C-alpha cells in the first residue's frame, strides 16, 4: 500500500512541476493561436489591447460581446491590476507575482451547483462564494433500513484565487454543520460541528475564447481538522484528483460542463474510496437569468475496513467510513436557476434529489449560493 501512495505522490509532484513550467511560459508574453491559448486575453473585446495584430489573432468580436482573441497583454506588460493587499501574500506564497482578475472572457458561463465540493468550475477565477445548504436524510439508511430521518444545515464559504493566468488556489470545503437529524444518526453518530477543510490547486490546460472551450485539472486535499462529532476528521485526510471542462453553445445562450474525480483517502482502512462524474446544462432565458439542470453519479470502489456497516458512506459532506459500500452506485439530479446581473456577481438556488433506488444519505437537498468575483 505504501508503494502505491509513493507512486501517486510522485505523479502528483511531476504534474505540478509541469504546471508551474507551463505557467511560467504563459507569463513570458508569447502568443499561441491554437486551442491551448497559452496567451489568454485578459483585457476584454471592448479594449484594443485584447486584439494584437502582431500575434496573428485579431478577430471581429461581432454581436456576441465575447473576447475571442488569443492574445494577451498580461501582468508582464503592466495591464494586470493586482489586489494590493493580496499581492504581497501571493508573492510570498508562490513567487509567481500578482493575484489576477478572473477570466472575464467567459462571463456568459455560470458556475455549477451540484456536488459543490467536487464539481469545479473550469474557469480561472478569483472569487468568494458563500453557500447555504439544507439536506434531508431518508427515513431509513442502507439495506438494513437503519432508522434515520431529519436534516442537517451547512453554512460554508468557498474561495478561489487566480495566481497566474492559468493557475489558481481553491478552497472548496469548510463551514459549520447544524445537526437536526433523527434516528440512529442523531442518537449514535452525528452532532453539530465544524466541517473539514479542503484546498488545492487547479490549472487551466485548454482555453479557447473563440470556440468557448475550457478544460482544467487539479487536486484538493481534505485536511482532517473538523469536528469528529459532525462526522468529520476521519483518518489522515483525503486527496481528490479531478478534471473539469466546459463548452459554450448557441452563441453563449447555453453551456455544458462535465467533471470526473477520484477520492483517494490516505488511510483506506477508515475511509471508503469513490469515483464520481458530474454534468451541467444551462440555458440563458434572459440577459440575467439562467435555468439549469445537473446530475451526479457516485460509485464506491472500496470499503473501509473499520466503521459502521449501515451500507451508506456520506456522499460529499459526511465521512461515515462504512464497511459495506463497495460496488454501490447513486445518481442524484437537480434543477435550479441563477441570477447574474454582471460578470462579478452571481446568485443561485437548486433542488437536488436521488434518481436511483439506492439513496445513500440523501432524501433531498436545497442549495443556495452567492458569488462575488473579481
C-alpha positions as a printed Julia matrix, in Angstrom:
374×3 Matrix{Float64}:
   0.0    0.0     0.0
   2.82   2.41    0.87
   4.37   1.8    -2.53
   1.08   2.76   -4.22
   0.96   6.07   -2.32
   4.6    6.79   -3.12
   3.82   6.32   -6.81
   0.82   8.66   -6.68
   2.75  11.31   -4.77
   5.48  11.14   -7.41
   2.93  11.5   -10.22
   1.34  14.47   -8.43
   4.72  16.15   -7.97
   5.55  15.71  -11.66
   2.15  17.1   -12.73
   2.56  20.13  -10.5
   6.06  20.7   -11.8
   4.81  20.69  -15.38
   2.01  23.07  -14.41
   4.48  25.59  -13.0
   6.64  25.32  -16.1
   3.69  26.0   -18.37
   2.55  28.83  -16.12
   5.97  30.39  -16.36
   5.86  30.19  -20.15
   2.38  31.71  -20.22
   3.68  34.72  -18.34
   6.52  35.17  -20.78
   4.22  37.08  -23.15
   4.35  34.91  -26.26
   1.3   34.13  -28.43
  -0.07  30.78  -29.5
  -3.06  30.69  -31.8
  -4.05  27.1   -31.02
  -6.67  25.68  -28.72
  -4.35  25.73  -25.74
  -4.44  29.53  -25.95
  -1.37  29.84  -23.77
  -1.65  33.61  -24.03
  -5.11  34.26  -22.69
  -6.96  37.5   -23.33
  -7.47  39.43  -20.12
  -8.33  42.87  -21.46
 -11.8   42.23  -22.93
 -13.01  42.63  -26.5
 -14.02  46.21  -25.95
 -10.39  47.17  -25.37
  -7.9   47.4   -28.2
  -5.27  45.63  -26.11
  -7.24  42.43  -26.47
  -6.62  42.04  -30.19
  -2.99  42.42  -31.13
  -2.27  42.11  -34.87
   1.33  41.18  -34.18
   0.13  37.92  -32.69
  -1.87  36.99  -35.77
  -5.08  36.53  -33.85
  -7.13  39.66  -34.39
 -10.8   38.78  -34.76
 -14.07  40.62  -35.07
 -15.93  40.23  -31.81
 -19.26  40.61  -33.62
 -22.5   40.73  -31.68
 -21.58  38.14  -29.1
 -19.59  40.54  -26.91
 -17.22  37.72  -26.0
 -13.49  38.02  -26.05
 -12.34  35.94  -28.99
  -8.72  36.92  -29.49
  -5.99  34.62  -28.31
  -3.58  37.42  -27.42
  -2.55  38.58  -24.02
  -1.36  41.83  -22.52
  -0.9   40.18  -19.18
   0.86  41.23  -15.99
   4.21  41.33  -17.74
   3.07  44.28  -19.87
   1.63  46.2   -16.92
  -2.02  45.66  -17.86
  -2.91  43.47  -14.9
  -4.5   45.25  -11.96
  -3.49  43.5    -8.78
  -5.22  43.45   -5.43
  -2.6   45.36   -3.39
  -3.45  43.74   -0.08
  -3.11  40.26   -1.55
  -0.22  40.89   -3.94
   2.45  40.54   -1.27
   0.81  37.38    0.08
   0.72  35.78   -3.37
   4.39  36.58   -4.0
   5.39  35.01   -0.71
   3.17  32.0    -1.34
   4.19  31.13   -4.87
   6.71  33.61   -6.22
   4.52  33.87   -9.32
   3.53  37.51   -9.0
   0.2   39.26   -8.56
  -3.17  37.78   -7.89
  -5.04  38.0   -11.17
  -8.52  39.08  -12.05
 -10.97  36.39  -13.07
 -11.05  35.3   -16.7
 -13.9   37.53  -17.87
 -13.76  36.25  -21.45
 -16.16  33.51  -20.29
 -18.62  35.67  -18.34
 -21.54  34.06  -20.18
 -20.87  30.86  -18.17
 -22.34  30.19  -14.73
 -20.81  28.01  -12.01
 -22.25  24.53  -11.32
 -24.04  23.86   -8.02
 -24.43  20.08   -7.65
 -21.74  18.37   -5.54
 -20.18  21.79   -4.95
 -17.24  20.31   -3.04
 -16.03  18.36   -6.1
 -17.66  19.86   -9.24
 -15.13  22.56  -10.02
 -15.75  25.41  -12.47
 -13.16  25.03  -15.29
 -12.54  28.79  -15.46
  -9.63  30.52  -13.73
 -11.31  32.92  -11.28
 -10.79  34.98   -8.14
 -13.95  34.85   -6.05
 -15.71  34.44   -2.72
 -18.69  32.08   -2.63
 -20.94  31.87    0.46
 -23.1   28.71    0.43
 -26.1   27.61    2.48
 -27.38  24.06    2.19
 -30.22  22.2     3.88
 -30.06  18.42    3.43
 -32.74  15.89    4.42
 -31.92  12.27    5.26
 -34.02   9.26    4.17
 -36.23   7.77    6.87
 -34.14   4.6     6.7
 -30.48   4.1     5.75
 -29.0    1.29    3.67
 -30.16  -2.29    3.09
 -30.65  -2.78    6.84
 -33.21   0.04    6.99
 -31.48   1.7     9.91
 -33.89   4.35   11.33
 -32.82   7.85   10.31
 -34.59  10.99    9.05
 -34.3   14.63    9.95
 -31.85  17.04    8.34
 -28.63  19.0     8.58
 -27.79  22.55    7.55
 -24.42  23.8     6.33
 -23.05  27.35    6.25
 -19.88  27.45    4.16
 -17.57  29.85    2.34
 -15.53  28.79   -0.68
 -12.8   30.93   -2.21
 -10.68  30.77   -5.33
  -7.64  32.91   -6.12
  -6.18  33.14   -9.63
  -2.41  33.18   -9.02
  -1.47  33.31  -12.71
  -3.47  33.36  -15.95
  -3.8   29.57  -15.67
  -3.13  28.51  -12.07
  -5.48  29.07   -9.15
  -5.64  28.25   -5.46
  -9.01  26.75   -4.5
 -10.66  26.14   -1.12
 -13.83  24.12   -1.65
 -14.95  22.68    1.71
 -15.31  24.3     5.12
 -18.07  25.73    7.27
 -20.32  24.8    10.17
 -22.8   21.89   10.23
 -26.02  22.15   12.28
 -27.46  18.76   13.25
 -31.22  18.21   13.14
 -31.02  14.5    12.35
 -33.18  11.75   13.82
 -32.96   8.04   14.5
 -29.58   6.29   14.58
 -27.8    9.31   13.12
 -28.91  11.57   15.94
 -28.55   9.1    18.78
 -25.23   7.48   17.86
 -23.29   9.35   15.2
 -24.0   12.96   14.31
 -23.76  16.25   16.18
 -23.31  19.9    15.19
 -19.76  20.98   14.49
 -17.15  22.25   12.05
 -16.6   20.68    8.64
 -13.2   19.59    7.39
 -11.25  22.0     5.2
 -10.34  21.05    1.61
  -7.95  23.11   -0.51
  -5.69  22.6    -3.51
  -4.66  23.81   -6.94
  -6.39  23.98  -10.34
  -4.68  24.51  -13.7
  -6.42  25.59  -16.93
  -4.89  23.42  -19.7
  -7.23  24.28  -22.59
  -8.7   27.74  -23.1
 -10.18  28.87  -26.41
 -12.26  32.03  -26.09
 -13.2   31.91  -29.78
 -14.9   28.5   -29.53
 -15.82  28.79  -25.85
 -13.87  25.67  -24.87
 -12.32  25.05  -21.45
 -10.5   22.13  -19.82
  -8.85  22.21  -16.4
  -7.46  19.73  -13.91
  -6.16  19.7   -10.38
  -6.36  18.26   -6.92
  -7.5   19.1    -3.41
  -6.6   17.65   -0.04
  -9.18  17.36    2.72
  -7.48  18.29    5.98
  -8.94  16.29    8.91
  -9.45  19.29   11.18
 -13.23  19.33   11.57
 -15.37  18.12   14.45
 -15.44  14.35   14.94
 -18.97  14.65   16.29
 -20.06  16.1    12.93
 -18.59  13.02   11.18
 -15.51  14.93   10.07
 -11.81  14.5    10.89
 -11.71  10.86    9.87
  -8.4    9.16    9.12
  -5.37  11.07    7.84
  -7.06  13.15    5.16
  -8.18  12.54    1.6
  -6.95  13.51   -1.87
  -9.33  14.42   -4.67
  -7.94  14.37   -8.21
 -10.22  15.89  -10.86
 -10.62  17.06  -14.44
 -13.33  19.52  -15.46
 -14.37  21.06  -18.77
 -16.95  23.35  -20.34
 -18.28  24.31  -23.77
 -20.25  27.33  -24.98
 -23.29  26.51  -27.14
 -25.83  28.53  -29.16
 -23.72  31.68  -29.24
 -23.49  31.75  -25.44
 -27.16  31.09  -24.74
 -26.44  27.57  -23.47
 -23.48  25.81  -21.88
 -22.43  22.32  -20.83
 -19.9   21.33  -18.19
 -18.64  17.96  -17.01
 -16.17  16.76  -14.4
 -14.73  13.46  -13.23
 -12.97  12.86   -9.95
 -11.34  10.25   -7.74
 -11.4   10.48   -3.94
  -8.4    8.66   -2.5
  -8.11   8.52    1.3
  -4.64   8.47    2.8
  -5.8    5.76    5.19
  -8.13   3.5     3.25
  -8.8    1.36    6.31
 -11.05   4.04    7.83
 -12.48   5.77    4.73
 -14.06   4.43    1.55
 -12.73   5.19   -1.94
 -15.02   6.66   -4.62
 -15.12   7.93   -8.17
 -17.73  10.38   -9.42
 -18.97  12.06  -12.6
 -20.87  15.37  -12.62
 -22.68  17.09  -15.51
 -24.26  20.51  -16.02
 -26.51  22.03  -18.72
 -27.77  25.6   -18.57
 -29.88  27.83  -20.82
 -29.89  31.63  -20.62
 -33.53  32.71  -20.75
 -32.87  36.47  -20.4
 -29.73  38.6   -20.18
 -29.58  37.99  -16.43
 -31.48  34.76  -15.72
 -30.41  31.15  -16.33
 -32.2   27.84  -15.88
 -30.04  24.76  -15.37
 -30.14  21.06  -14.63
 -27.35  18.83  -13.32
 -26.67  15.24  -12.32
 -24.05  13.48  -10.23
 -23.0    9.81  -10.29
 -21.1    8.26   -7.39
 -19.52   4.8    -7.42
 -17.78   3.22   -4.43
 -14.73   1.19   -5.46
 -13.53   0.16   -1.99
 -14.88  -0.21    1.55
 -13.31   0.99    4.74
 -12.04  -1.8     6.98
 -13.45  -0.35   10.15
 -16.51   1.77   10.91
 -20.26   1.4    10.6
 -21.95  -1.26    8.5
 -25.03   0.73    7.51
 -24.24   0.44    3.79
 -24.01   4.22    3.28
 -20.95   6.49    3.14
 -21.95  10.16    3.36
 -21.56  11.47   -0.21
 -19.84  14.87   -0.44
 -20.39  16.02    3.14
 -20.12  13.32    5.84
 -17.42  10.68    6.41
 -19.14   7.56    7.7
 -16.25   5.23    6.84
 -18.63   2.38    6.11
 -17.52  -1.24    5.68
 -20.37  -2.29    3.34
 -20.45   0.18    0.44
 -18.14  -1.32   -2.21
 -19.98  -1.57   -5.55
 -22.73   0.87   -4.57
 -23.96   3.44   -7.11
 -26.09   6.51   -6.55
 -27.24   9.1    -9.09
 -28.68  12.43   -7.96
 -30.25  15.16  -10.08
 -31.03  18.81   -9.54
 -32.88  21.68  -11.18
 -32.24  25.32  -10.46
 -31.91  28.89  -11.57
 -29.3   31.62  -11.39
 -29.45  35.4   -11.43
 -26.33  37.01  -12.9
 -26.6   40.8   -13.19
 -22.92  41.15  -14.16
 -19.69  39.23  -14.57
 -18.84  39.96  -10.94
 -21.99  38.8    -9.15
 -23.95  35.55   -9.37
 -26.69  34.08   -7.15
 -28.29  30.66   -7.47
 -30.63  28.11   -5.97
 -31.03  24.41   -6.74
 -33.17  21.49   -5.59
 -31.48  18.05   -5.65
 -32.96  14.56   -5.3
 -31.83  10.95   -5.97
 -32.78   9.1    -9.17
 -31.62   5.64   -8.05
 -33.34   3.36   -5.56
 -30.16   3.48   -3.5
 -30.06   6.96   -1.94
 -27.03   6.74    0.39
 -27.8    9.62    2.81
 -29.9   11.83    0.52
 -33.65  12.27    0.52
 -33.36  15.72   -0.99
 -31.32  18.93   -0.72
 -31.72  22.66   -1.25
 -28.57  24.67   -2.05
 -28.21  28.45   -2.25
 -25.05  30.29   -3.28
 -23.81  33.83   -3.89
 -20.62  34.56   -5.85
 -18.59  37.76   -5.65
 -16.0   37.63   -8.43
 -13.01  39.91   -9.01
